[in-house]
Structures are given as structure tokens and as C-alpha cells.
Amino acid sequence: MTSYKEKKVISIGIVSELTGLSLRKIRYYEERGLITPERIGNGGSRRYSFADVETLMKIAEKREEGVQTAEIKKELVKERNQKQVRNQMIRGQINAHFNIRK
């Protein structure tokens, strides 16, 4: 089940207001692979999650510190990988505790 933070429901305009980033910057970070909004409808409208908003805020802070987008991307990929491993370990521990086999 997807948590509320991961659901892609926020439009790019609202994300811009929440983060203070321009639409162009948000699209640029998407082009660079730093965030991945969901595309919906025939026009391909972007939808972002609360987690995306938090990521954009981190990106903005790092950019203000002078960190390049390539370095930010490496850091984000590392964080995502660590999160996946942690979630798999927790799932495995729960399955083992309740004797669930998959």
C-alpha cells in the first residue's frame, strides 16, 4: 500500500508555490532525473507527491550550497537504494516473525 507521502496528486503549479521554485526549475530537475512525477491524461499533466516536494526542497538547499545536480542525483540514488534495502529487510523480518513464505 502506498503511503500518502508517495501518492502523486499535486499539480506543478502547487508544487511551485510550496517550494518557491519556478516551473522551469522543477521541469529541469525532472529532465536531470532528480524527481519523477507521474504523467496523467492526454496532455501529460505532471502530478507530484509530498515526497517529491520534500525532495525538491532538499535539491534547492543543495543548489544554494553550490552542489552540482550530478552530485545531488548520486546522493538521491544512494538514499533510495538504502531505503529499498531497509524496507526489504523489515519485510523479511516481519515475514519471518509471522512465518510467512513467499
C-alpha positions in Angstrom: 0.0 0.0 0.0 1.3 3.4 -1.0 1.6 6.0 1.8 0.0 9.4 1.5 3.5 10.9 1.0 4.1 8.8 -2.1 0.7 9.4 -3.9 1.1 11.6 -6.9 -1.7 14.1 -6.5 -0.2 17.6 -6.6 0.0 19.8 -9.7 3.2 21.5 -10.8 1.7 24.9 -10.0 1.0 24.0 -6.4 4.5 22.4 -6.1 6.0 25.7 -7.4 4.0 27.6 -4.7 5.1 25.2 -1.9 8.7 25.1 -2.9 9.3 28.6 -4.2 10.9 27.1 -7.3 9.9 28.2 -10.8 8.1 25.9 -13.1 11.2 25.8 -15.3 13.5 24.7 -12.5 11.1 22.0 -11.5 11.0 20.7 -15.1 14.8 21.0 -15.3 15.2 18.8 -12.2 12.8 16.3 -13.8 14.9 16.3 -17.0 18.0 15.7 -14.9 16.4 12.7 -13.3 16.2 14.1 -9.8 12.5 13.7 -9.5 9.9 11.6 -11.4 6.4 13.0 -11.5 3.5 10.9 -12.8 2.0 11.9 -16.1 -1.7 11.7 -16.4 -4.3 12.4 -19.2 -3.8 13.1 -22.9 -1.8 16.3 -22.2 0.6 14.5 -19.9 -0.1 16.7 -16.9 2.5 16.2 -14.2 1.5 15.1 -10.7 3.8 15.2 -7.7 3.8 13.6 -4.3 4.6 15.2 -0.9 7.8 13.2 -1.0 8.6 14.9 -4.3 8.0 18.3 -2.7 10.4 17.3 0.1 13.0 16.2 -2.4 12.7 19.4 -4.3 13.3 21.4 -1.1 16.4 19.3 -0.5 17.6 19.9 -4.0 17.0 23.7 -3.7 19.0 23.7 -0.4 21.9 21.8 -2.0 21.9 24.0 -5.1 22.1 27.1 -2.8 25.2 25.5 -1.2 26.7 25.2 -4.7 26.3 21.4 -5.1 26.0 20.3 -8.8 22.9 18.4 -9.9 25.0 15.4 -10.9 26.2 15.1 -7.2 22.7 15.6 -5.9 21.5 12.8 -8.2 24.2 10.4 -6.9 23.1 11.2 -3.3 19.4 10.8 -4.1 20.0 7.4 -5.8 22.1 6.2 -2.8 19.3 7.3 -0.4 16.7 5.5 -2.5 18.8 2.3 -2.6 19.3 2.4 1.1 15.6 2.9 1.7 14.8 -0.1 -0.6 17.2 -2.3 1.3 15.9 -1.2 4.6 12.3 -1.9 3.5 13.2 -5.3 2.2 15.0 -6.2 5.5 12.0 -5.1 7.5 9.6 -7.0 5.3 11.8 -10.1 5.6 11.8 -9.8 9.4 8.1 -9.4 9.6 7.6 -12.4 7.3 10.0 -14.5 9.3 8.3 -13.5 12.6 4.8 -14.4 11.3 6.2 -17.5 9.4 5.0 -16.1 6.0 6.7 -17.7 3.0 6.7 -16.1 -0.5 
